[in-house]
Amino acid sequence: MVQKLLLIDKIKTIVVSLVGLGCLALMGGCTDSYQKPEVFVDRQPQIFPDYSGIVFPVNIAPMNFRIQEEGEEFQLVVELDGKQRLVCRNKDGKMCMSEKKWKKIMADAAGKELSFQIAIKHCGVWEGYKEITNSVSRDSIDRYLAYRLLYPGYELWNEMGIYQRDLNGFEETAIMENREFGKQCVNCHTFKQNDTSHFMFHVRGKTGGTVICRDGSIEKINSKPNHSTIGGTYSAWHPNGKFIAMSMNNVQQFFHSQGKKQIEVADLNADMGVYDIENHQMLSAPMLSDSTYMETFPNWSPDGRVLYFCRAKQYQKGMNWNEVRYDLCKVDFFPESRTFGTPECVYAASDSLKSVSFPRVSPDGRYLLFTQSDYGNFSIWHPESDLMLMDLKLEVISNLKEVNSNQVESFHTWSSSGKWFVFSSKRLDGLWARPFFAHFNPETGKVDKPFVLPQENPDFYSNFTRTYNLPELITSPIENQQELLEVISSSQKTNIELVVR
């Protein structure tokens, strides 16, 4: 069964590539020739992806789409300030726009509205539809997106990689692919404030360890400290680059015999620590490493003096998984003395029979974005998982209805400016997680309608059978792939010491 799925995916990849070439050829359909509609339809046309009523970053790639209407011929006119800037016409409804022309249009459209006017030839008559209007923000988005690609099940984990995509265009490059180092599992890539000069990830397998890249130096450590039965799992860089907060989790995968949720990923136990990179010590405190609670998903305040995390009562044998719920907590951290304050609960989600995952503080320290589901902490398998926003100043929590759907909304990260964020969503088909972006106003807390990562071929998401995991916005590409591979393949790694104060 596994080999069959792999073969199907490879065939689909070839098909997508060929279709993409056809899409490139159809760019010849972008012309200055304009066909005036003869009659008008009092509605907007159906398009996929849904690029309507969106706020785009000024530096985003062309928003190519397919017109999902019946017709003999299709025409797209891109208008700015009432003037035609681009005309595309073809017979299959796939609107693939020239990158060069698109970038010129977007540069002129910053701070303005951009109009998509669509006409379809049906039974020999050109029918014009209501225009689709989008806004172009002057706020640029970080140029690159890093993510892991893997199959969405549990049996195909041995074929995966971490990749980066240039959001100005369509170029995707591999940071690492596990076929190059014995098909070991590679996961949980993490950056310091969107900066690739500080980067880390885990490798699970024969030459496993935690690879830490810091200002040009690369080191592999054994993230399981001495006297500890579990090692580092979920991580967050301290803003000063000298520490990495890590939860040490005993993660297990379970299968439901009935119901809509087939898989459950859960902790049997988990502790919290802060790794001192220079001294090779995992710092912790009794309140963060005892058997009373399970701590996970750390994230720092921008000044590095407060560590946010999720905490649940320790799992006990015989408990039902839907009884395990995580609250949002925080603890003070003092970098000078390498000590902790007393943990406190910020949001007791469990009191409302809810559970918190993935807290991420905005770059200005004002907001905290997190996911909320009915129980547990691995929200990627929970269709009810929604994105929530906490105003840390006003201590108010709101459901981001503008971005949530009836499918999974999960892992998310802020842009370096705090004016955009990316998140994982299964809204397109309920099976595969895709990266969606949303514009955010830090002054008002207002968020705009999200849009999926643009692709060169509008049919990409209908054929691509791998899931996007842990999307992270980054300001520059990773370019030391060969050095990373050498460190991964080496059996050498540094042991670390657990220090509980």
C-alpha positions as CSV (number, residue, x, y, z in Angstrom):
1,M,0.0,0.0,0.0
2,V,2.8,2.4,0.9
3,Q,4.7,1.8,-2.4
4,K,1.4,2.3,-4.3
5,L,0.8,5.6,-2.7
6,L,4.4,6.7,-3.4
7,L,4.0,5.7,-7.1
8,I,0.7,7.6,-7.3
9,D,2.3,10.7,-5.9
10,K,5.3,10.6,-8.3
11,I,2.9,10.2,-11.2
12,K,0.9,13.2,-10.0
13,T,4.1,15.2,-9.6
14,I,5.0,14.5,-13.3
15,V,1.5,15.4,-14.3
16,V,1.6,18.7,-12.3
17,S,5.0,19.5,-13.9
18,L,3.6,18.9,-17.4
19,V,0.5,21.0,-16.7
20,G,2.8,23.7,-15.3
21,L,4.7,23.8,-18.6
22,G,1.4,24.1,-20.4
23,C,0.5,27.0,-18.1
24,L,3.8,28.7,-19.0
25,A,2.9,28.3,-22.6
26,L,-0.4,29.9,-22.0
27,M,1.2,33.0,-20.8
28,G,1.3,33.8,-24.5
29,G,-2.4,34.4,-23.9
30,C,-1.5,37.6,-22.0
31,T,-2.0,40.2,-24.6
32,D,-3.0,43.8,-25.3
33,S,-6.0,42.7,-27.3
34,Y,-9.2,43.2,-25.4
35,Q,-12.6,41.7,-26.0
36,K,-15.4,43.9,-24.8
37,P,-18.2,42.0,-23.1
38,E,-21.5,42.0,-24.9
39,V,-23.8,41.2,-21.9
40,F,-23.3,41.3,-18.2
41,V,-23.8,38.7,-15.4
42,D,-24.9,40.1,-12.0
43,R,-22.4,38.1,-9.9
44,Q,-18.8,37.5,-9.5
45,P,-17.3,34.4,-11.2
46,Q,-16.1,31.4,-9.3
47,I,-12.3,31.2,-9.2
48,F,-9.8,28.9,-7.5
49,P,-7.9,29.7,-5.4
50,D,-10.3,32.3,-3.9
51,Y,-8.4,35.5,-4.5
52,S,-11.3,37.9,-4.0
53,G,-11.6,40.6,-1.3
54,I,-8.0,39.9,-0.3
55,V,-5.3,42.3,1.1
56,F,-2.1,41.3,-0.8
57,P,1.4,42.2,0.3
58,V,3.1,44.4,-2.4
59,N,5.9,41.9,-2.9
60,I,3.8,38.7,-3.4
61,A,4.1,36.4,-6.5
62,P,1.4,36.5,-9.2
63,M,-2.0,35.3,-7.9
64,N,-2.6,32.8,-10.7
65,F,-6.1,31.2,-10.6
66,R,-8.6,29.1,-12.6
67,I,-11.9,30.4,-13.6
68,Q,-14.4,27.8,-12.5
69,E,-17.2,28.5,-15.0
70,E,-18.3,26.8,-18.2
71,G,-17.3,28.6,-21.4
72,E,-15.6,28.4,-24.8
73,E,-13.1,31.2,-24.1
74,F,-12.0,33.1,-21.0
75,Q,-10.6,36.6,-20.5
76,L,-9.0,38.3,-17.5
77,V,-8.3,42.1,-17.4
78,V,-6.3,43.4,-14.5
79,E,-7.1,47.1,-13.9
80,L,-5.5,49.7,-11.8
81,D,-6.7,53.3,-11.4
82,G,-9.3,52.5,-14.1
83,K,-6.7,51.6,-16.7
84,Q,-6.1,48.2,-18.2
85,R,-2.7,46.9,-17.1
86,L,-2.8,43.2,-18.2
87,V,-5.1,41.2,-20.5
88,C,-5.0,37.4,-20.5
89,R,-7.2,35.3,-22.8
90,N,-7.3,31.5,-23.4
91,K,-9.7,28.6,-23.8
92,D,-9.1,26.6,-20.6
93,G,-9.7,29.3,-17.9
94,K,-6.2,29.1,-16.3
95,M,-5.0,32.6,-15.7
96,C,-1.2,32.5,-15.4
97,M,0.2,36.0,-15.3
98,S,3.7,37.1,-16.3
99,E,5.9,37.6,-13.3
100,K,7.6,40.6,-14.8
101,K,4.3,42.4,-15.6
102,W,2.8,41.4,-12.3
103,K,5.7,42.9,-10.3
104,K,5.4,46.2,-12.2
105,I,1.7,46.3,-11.6
106,M,2.1,45.6,-7.9
107,A,4.8,48.3,-7.5
108,D,2.3,50.8,-8.9
109,A,-0.6,49.4,-6.9
110,A,0.9,49.8,-3.4
111,G,-1.8,51.3,-1.2
112,K,-4.5,51.0,-3.8
113,E,-7.2,48.6,-5.1
114,L,-6.6,46.1,-7.9
115,S,-9.4,45.0,-10.1
116,F,-9.8,41.6,-11.8
117,Q,-12.4,41.9,-14.6
118,I,-13.5,38.5,-16.0
119,A,-15.4,37.8,-19.2
120,I,-16.4,34.4,-20.5
121,K,-17.5,33.5,-24.0
122,H,-20.6,31.3,-23.8
123,C,-22.6,30.1,-26.7
124,G,-20.7,32.6,-28.9
125,V,-21.5,35.6,-26.6
126,W,-19.0,37.3,-24.4
127,E,-20.5,37.7,-20.9
128,G,-18.9,40.1,-18.4
129,Y,-19.0,39.4,-14.6
130,K,-18.9,41.6,-11.6
131,E,-15.4,42.7,-10.9
132,I,-13.3,41.1,-8.2
133,T,-11.5,43.7,-6.1
134,N,-8.4,43.2,-4.0
135,S,-6.3,45.6,-2.0
136,V,-2.5,45.9,-2.2
137,S,-0.8,46.7,1.1
138,R,2.3,48.8,1.2
139,D,3.4,46.3,4.0
140,S,5.8,43.8,2.5
141,I,5.9,40.3,3.7
142,D,9.1,38.5,4.6
143,R,10.5,37.2,1.4
144,Y,10.8,33.5,2.2
145,L,8.7,30.8,3.7
146,A,10.3,27.6,5.2
147,Y,8.2,24.5,5.7
148,R,8.4,20.7,5.9
149,L,6.7,18.6,3.2
150,L,5.5,15.2,4.1
151,Y,2.7,12.8,3.5
152,P,-0.3,13.5,5.8
153,G,-0.5,9.9,7.3
154,Y,1.7,8.1,9.7
155,E,3.2,5.4,7.5
156,L,5.0,7.5,5.0
157,W,7.1,9.6,7.3
158,N,10.3,8.2,5.8
159,E,10.0,10.5,2.7
160,M,10.2,14.1,3.8
161,G,12.2,17.3,3.7
162,I,12.4,20.9,4.7
163,Y,12.1,23.5,1.9
164,Q,12.1,27.2,1.3
165,R,10.0,29.2,-1.1
166,D,10.7,32.6,-2.5
167,L,7.4,34.5,-2.0
168,N,8.3,37.1,-4.6
169,G,8.0,34.3,-7.2
170,F,7.6,30.5,-7.5
171,E,11.1,29.2,-6.8
172,E,11.3,26.4,-4.2
173,T,14.6,25.0,-3.0
174,A,15.4,22.2,-0.6
175,I,17.1,23.0,2.7
176,M,17.4,19.3,3.3
177,E,15.8,16.1,2.1
178,N,16.0,13.0,4.3
179,R,16.7,10.7,1.4
180,E,20.2,12.3,1.6
181,F,20.8,10.9,5.1
182,G,19.2,7.5,5.4
183,K,15.6,8.6,5.4
184,Q,15.8,9.7,9.0
185,C,13.0,11.9,10.3
186,V,13.8,15.6,10.2
187,N,11.5,18.0,12.0
188,C,10.7,21.0,14.2
189,H,12.8,23.6,12.4
190,T,12.9,26.9,14.3
191,F,14.4,30.4,13.7
192,K,15.2,33.3,15.9
193,Q,12.8,36.1,15.1
194,N,12.6,35.1,11.4
195,D,16.4,35.2,11.1
196,T,18.1,32.3,9.4
197,S,21.5,33.1,11.0
198,H,20.0,31.3,14.1
199,F,18.3,28.1,13.0
200,M,17.8,24.7,14.6
201,F,16.0,21.4,13.9
202,H,15.9,17.8,15.1
203,V,17.0,14.6,13.3
204,R,15.5,11.3,14.6
205,G,17.4,8.2,13.7
206,K,20.8,6.6,13.4
207,T,22.8,9.8,13.3
208,G,20.1,11.7,15.2
209,G,20.5,14.8,17.3
210,T,19.6,18.5,17.5
211,V,21.4,20.6,14.9
212,I,22.0,24.2,16.0
213,C,23.2,26.9,13.6
214,R,24.4,30.1,15.2
215,D,26.2,32.9,13.5
216,G,27.9,30.6,11.0
217,S,28.8,27.8,13.4
218,I,27.0,24.5,13.3
219,E,26.8,22.0,16.2
220,K,24.9,18.8,16.8
221,I,23.9,18.0,20.4
222,N,22.1,15.2,22.2
223,S,19.1,17.1,23.4
224,K,18.3,14.4,26.0
225,P,20.2,15.7,29.1
226,N,21.9,13.4,31.6
227,H,19.5,11.9,34.1
228,S,16.5,12.6,31.8
229,T,14.4,10.0,30.0
230,I,13.1,12.5,27.4
231,G,14.8,15.0,25.1
232,G,14.1,18.4,23.5
233,T,11.1,18.4,21.2
234,Y,9.4,21.8,20.6
235,S,11.8,24.8,20.7
236,A,12.0,28.6,20.7
237,W,15.0,30.8,20.3
238,H,15.7,33.4,23.0
239,P,16.0,36.9,21.4
240,N,19.6,37.2,22.5
241,G,20.5,34.1,20.6
242,K,22.3,32.5,23.6
243,F,19.4,30.3,24.8
244,I,16.8,28.0,23.3
245,A,13.7,27.2,25.3
246,M,12.8,23.5,24.8
247,S,9.9,21.3,26.0
248,M,11.1,17.7,26.5
249,N,8.2,15.5,25.5
250,N,7.4,11.8,25.5
251,V,5.2,12.0,22.4
252,Q,3.1,9.0,21.4
253,Q,0.7,8.3,18.5
254,F,-2.6,6.6,19.0
255,F,-5.5,5.5,16.8
256,H,-9.2,5.8,17.4
257,S,-11.3,2.8,16.6
258,Q,-14.3,5.0,15.7
259,G,-15.2,8.6,15.1
260,K,-14.0,11.3,12.7
261,K,-10.6,11.7,14.3
262,Q,-8.5,8.7,13.3
263,I,-5.2,9.7,14.8
264,E,-4.3,11.3,18.2
265,V,-0.8,12.6,19.0
266,A,-0.3,13.2,22.7
267,D,2.2,13.5,25.5
268,L,2.6,10.9,28.2
269,N,4.8,13.4,30.1
270,A,6.6,16.6,29.3
271,D,8.9,19.1,31.1
272,M,10.3,22.5,30.2
273,G,13.8,23.8,30.1
274,V,16.0,26.5,28.6
275,Y,19.2,25.3,26.8
276,D,22.3,27.4,27.5
277,I,24.1,27.0,24.1
278,E,27.5,28.2,25.3
279,N,27.6,26.1,28.5
280,H,25.8,23.1,27.1
281,Q,23.4,23.0,30.0
282,M,19.6,22.5,30.1
283,L,18.3,24.9,32.7
284,S,15.1,24.1,34.5
285,A,13.3,24.6,37.8
286,P,11.3,22.2,40.0
287,M,8.0,23.9,39.0
288,L,8.8,23.2,35.3
289,S,10.2,19.6,35.6
290,D,8.1,17.8,38.2
291,S,5.4,15.2,37.7
292,T,2.5,17.5,38.5
293,Y,2.1,19.0,35.0
294,M,3.1,18.6,31.4
295,E,4.6,21.7,29.8
296,T,5.0,22.2,26.1
297,F,5.2,24.7,23.1
298,P,7.5,27.4,24.6
299,N,7.6,30.9,23.1
300,W,9.4,34.1,24.2
301,S,8.3,37.7,24.7
302,P,10.3,40.0,22.4
303,D,12.5,41.2,25.4
304,G,13.3,37.6,26.3
305,R,12.2,38.0,29.9
306,V,8.9,36.1,29.8
307,L,8.5,32.5,28.6
308,Y,5.0,31.5,27.5
309,F,4.0,27.9,27.2
310,C,1.1,25.4,27.4
311,R,0.5,23.3,30.5
312,A,-1.8,20.4,31.4
313,K,-2.2,18.2,34.4
314,Q,0.0,15.1,34.2
315,Y,-1.5,12.3,32.2
316,Q,-2.4,9.3,34.4
317,K,-2.9,5.8,33.1
318,G,-6.6,5.1,32.3
319,M,-7.4,8.8,31.6
320,N,-9.5,9.5,28.4
321,W,-7.5,11.6,25.9
322,N,-10.4,14.1,25.7
323,E,-9.9,14.9,29.4
324,V,-6.4,16.3,28.7
325,R,-6.5,20.0,28.2
326,Y,-3.8,22.7,28.2
327,D,-3.9,26.2,29.7
328,L,-1.8,29.1,28.5
329,C,0.9,29.9,31.1
330,K,4.0,32.0,31.5
331,V,7.1,32.2,33.7
332,D,9.7,35.0,34.2
333,F,13.2,34.2,33.0
334,F,16.3,36.1,34.2
335,P,19.1,35.7,31.6
336,E,21.7,37.3,33.9
337,S,21.3,34.7,36.6
338,R,19.9,32.0,34.4
339,T,17.0,31.5,36.8
340,F,13.2,31.4,36.6
341,G,10.3,33.0,38.5
342,T,7.1,31.3,39.5
343,P,4.8,30.0,36.7
344,E,1.4,31.5,36.4
345,C,-1.7,30.8,34.3
346,V,-2.6,33.5,31.8
347,Y,-5.7,31.8,30.3
348,A,-7.4,28.8,31.9
349,A,-8.8,27.3,28.7
350,S,-9.5,24.1,30.6
351,D,-12.2,25.8,32.7
352,S,-14.2,26.2,29.5
353,L,-13.4,22.7,28.3
354,K,-10.9,24.0,25.7
355,S,-7.3,23.4,25.1
356,V,-4.4,25.7,23.9
357,S,-1.6,25.0,21.5
358,F,1.2,27.0,19.8
359,P,1.4,30.3,21.6
360,R,3.2,32.9,19.4
361,V,3.9,36.4,20.7
362,S,3.8,39.3,18.1
363,P,7.1,41.1,17.4
364,D,5.8,44.2,19.3
365,G,4.9,42.1,22.3
366,R,1.2,43.3,22.3
367,Y,-0.5,40.2,21.0
368,L,-0.4,36.5,21.4
369,L,-1.7,34.2,18.7
370,F,-2.6,30.6,19.6
371,T,-4.8,27.7,18.5
372,Q,-7.7,26.4,20.5
373,S,-9.3,23.0,20.3
374,D,-11.6,20.8,22.4
375,Y,-8.7,18.8,24.0
376,G,-5.1,17.7,23.6
377,N,-2.3,19.8,22.0
378,F,-1.7,18.4,18.6
379,S,-4.3,20.5,16.8
380,I,-3.4,19.3,13.3
381,W,-5.7,16.3,13.8
382,H,-8.6,18.4,15.3
383,P,-11.0,19.9,12.7
384,E,-12.5,22.1,15.4
385,S,-9.1,23.9,16.0
386,D,-9.4,27.6,15.6
387,L,-6.9,30.6,15.7
388,M,-7.4,32.8,18.7
389,L,-5.8,36.2,19.5
390,M,-5.0,37.5,22.9
391,D,-4.4,41.2,23.5
392,L,-1.8,41.0,26.2
393,K,-2.3,44.7,27.1
394,L,-6.1,44.6,27.4
395,E,-6.1,40.9,28.5
396,V,-8.9,40.2,26.0
397,I,-9.2,37.1,23.9
398,S,-11.0,37.0,20.5
399,N,-11.8,34.3,18.0
400,L,-10.3,35.3,14.6
401,K,-13.5,34.5,12.7
402,E,-12.1,36.3,9.6
403,V,-9.5,33.5,9.2
404,N,-11.1,30.5,10.7
405,S,-13.0,27.8,8.8
406,N,-14.8,24.6,9.6
407,Q,-11.5,22.7,9.1
408,V,-8.2,22.6,10.9
409,E,-6.4,25.9,11.5
410,S,-3.1,25.1,13.1
411,F,0.6,26.0,13.4
412,H,1.3,29.8,12.7
413,T,4.1,32.3,12.8
414,W,4.3,36.1,12.6
415,S,6.2,38.0,10.0
416,S,9.2,40.1,11.3
417,S,7.1,43.3,11.0
418,G,4.1,41.8,12.8
419,K,1.9,42.9,10.0
420,W,1.4,39.4,8.5
421,F,1.1,35.9,9.8
422,V,1.1,32.5,8.1
423,F,-0.9,29.5,9.4
424,S,-1.7,25.9,8.4
425,S,-5.2,25.1,7.2
426,K,-7.0,22.1,5.8
427,R,-9.9,24.1,4.5
428,L,-9.3,23.3,0.8
429,D,-10.1,19.6,1.1
430,G,-10.0,18.5,4.8
431,L,-6.9,16.3,4.2
432,W,-3.8,18.3,3.4
433,A,-2.5,21.4,5.3
434,R,-1.7,24.4,3.1
435,P,-0.1,27.7,4.1
436,F,-2.4,30.6,4.3
437,F,-1.4,34.3,4.9
438,A,-3.4,37.1,6.5
439,H,-2.7,40.8,6.9
440,F,-2.8,42.1,10.5
441,N,-3.0,45.7,11.8
442,P,-1.1,45.9,15.1
443,E,-2.8,49.2,15.9
444,T,-6.3,47.9,15.8
445,G,-5.9,44.2,16.1
446,K,-7.9,43.8,12.8
447,V,-7.1,40.9,10.6
448,D,-8.1,40.6,6.9
449,K,-9.3,37.6,4.8
450,P,-6.5,35.0,4.3
451,F,-5.2,33.7,1.0
452,V,-3.4,30.5,0.2
453,L,0.2,30.4,-1.0
454,P,0.2,31.4,-4.7
455,Q,1.4,28.7,-7.2
456,E,2.6,29.0,-10.8
457,N,0.0,26.4,-11.8
458,P,-3.5,27.2,-10.5
459,D,-4.3,23.4,-10.4
460,F,-1.4,22.7,-8.1
461,Y,-3.4,22.1,-5.0
462,S,-5.7,19.7,-6.8
463,N,-2.8,17.4,-7.6
464,F,-0.2,17.8,-4.9
465,T,-0.4,15.1,-2.3
466,R,2.0,16.2,0.4
467,T,1.1,18.4,3.4
468,Y,2.8,21.7,4.4
469,N,4.1,21.4,8.0
470,L,5.3,24.2,10.3
471,P,5.3,27.2,7.9
472,E,7.8,29.8,9.1
473,L,8.3,33.2,7.6
474,I,12.0,34.1,7.2
475,T,13.8,37.2,5.9
476,S,16.6,35.4,4.0
477,P,17.2,32.0,2.4
478,I,19.3,29.2,4.0
479,E,22.4,28.6,1.8
480,N,24.6,26.3,3.8
481,Q,22.9,23.0,2.8
482,Q,26.1,21.1,2.3
483,E,27.4,22.0,5.7
484,L,24.1,21.0,7.3
485,L,24.3,17.6,5.5
486,E,27.8,17.0,6.7
487,V,26.8,17.7,10.4
488,I,23.7,15.6,10.1
489,S,25.6,12.6,8.6
490,S,28.3,12.8,11.3
491,S,28.0,10.5,14.4
492,Q,29.6,13.2,16.5
493,K,27.3,15.2,18.9
494,T,27.7,17.0,22.2
495,N,26.1,15.8,25.4
496,I,24.4,18.3,27.6
497,E,23.8,18.6,31.4
498,L,20.5,19.1,33.1
499,V,20.7,21.8,35.8
500,V,17.6,22.2,38.0
501,R,17.5,25.2,40.3
